[in-house]
Amino acid sequence: MTIGEKLKQLRQERSWSQAQLANKLNIHQKQISGYERSLHVPKTDVIVRIARIFNISLDYLVLDERDDFPAIKIGDRDLLRRLEEIDRLPEHDKVTIKEILDAFILKNQFQRLATTPGAHNVSAYKEDVS
């Protein structure tokens, strides 16, 4: 996939027009059109702004191959910073943290289940985290 194809896909996933994206990047809409049609390649500073706006890695944007993992969309920068720190911990500490997170997530799902009329499928979470 080209940068232009990725840019178009990311923009459309958010239901943004080319003009809306251009406004966010502080460039002209015609430039977005040119990027998406692979007539032009964005300059480095624009590529960095694109990555930040869409919360994706530069690698994903500029490399031909897509990672096996989907782009993670975490808006809470403090949470993201903490997750990056956790990723550097020894494996046994990561296992413990995952178990604690699983417990909190499961607790939250049970609370939602108790307050949501007609909801009763919490077992799906257990399959996802296994």
N, C-alpha and C positions, 0 to 999 in steps of 0.2 A: 504494500500500500504506500502511495506517495504521501509526502507531507500535505499536499493539497487535499487528497482523499481523506486523510485522517482529520484534517481541519474541518472539512465539510461534515464528516460524520459526527465529530464532537459538537459542532455548532447545531446540527439538526437534532441531536440527542437532547439538547437543551431548548429546542424550539426557538432559537434565536435567528433573526434575519441576518443577512450579510451586513446590513447597515448597523444593527445593534452590536455585532461583534466588532465592526470597524470602530465604532464609538468607544467601546471598552478598550481597544488597543490604541486609540488615538491616531488612527490612520484612515484613509479614504476607502469607501466601500468598493471602489474599482480594484483596489489592491487585493482585497479579500477574494473578489471574483477571479482575479488573475492567479492567486495562490491556489484556489480550489480547482481551477482548470489546468493547473501545472504550467501556466504560461510564464510565471515568475516564481522565484524562491525567496521566501522572507529573509531579511537580514537577520543576523544573530540576535540583535537586541529585540526584534519582533518575535523571534522564536522563543526567547526567554519569557517575554510577556505572555505569549500564547500558553506556554507550559504553566505559568503561574495562574492565569485566568481559569484554565481547565483543571488545575491541580493534577497535572500529569508529569511524568519524568521527561527530561530532554531526550533520553534514549528512546523512549516510546515514539516521540514525535519525529525524530530524524532517522532512526534506523528502519530498515526495510522489514525486519521480522518483528512481529508482535510477541511480547513475553507470554509465557504460559499462564501468567497471572493477570487478571484484569486490573486496570488502574484503580487504585484505592482512592475513594473520595471522602476524605476526612476534613471537615471544615474547621474543627476545633484545633487550632495550631498547638495549644498547650498539650492536648491529648496526643497529637501526632508526635510532639517532641518526647513525651514520656514513652510512647510505643517504640520510638527509635532507641531510647536508652534501654528499654527492656530487651530489645533485640540483641544488645551487646552483652547481656548477662550470661552466666553459665547456663547450660541446658537444664540442669536440675532446678534452678531458680525459675526459668521460663515455664517449666512444667507446673510448678506450684502456682505461679501467677495465672496461668491458663485455667487451672482448677478453680481458683478464686473468682476469676471473671465468669466462668461457666456457672458458678453458684449464683452470682449476682444476676446474670442474664436469666437464668431459670426462675429465680425469685421474682423478677420483674414480670416475666411471662405469666407466672401463676397469679400475680396481683392483677394483671390485665384481664386474665381469664375470669377471675372472681368478679370483676367490675363490668365486663362486657357481656351483654345478653346474647345467648346463642353461641358464644365462642367456647370451644372445648377441644382444641387440638394442640396441646403443648408438646406432645411426643415428637412432633416434627423437628423441634429444636435439638432434642437429644440425638437424632440421626445426623443432623448437620454438624455437630461438634465432635462426633466420634471419628 
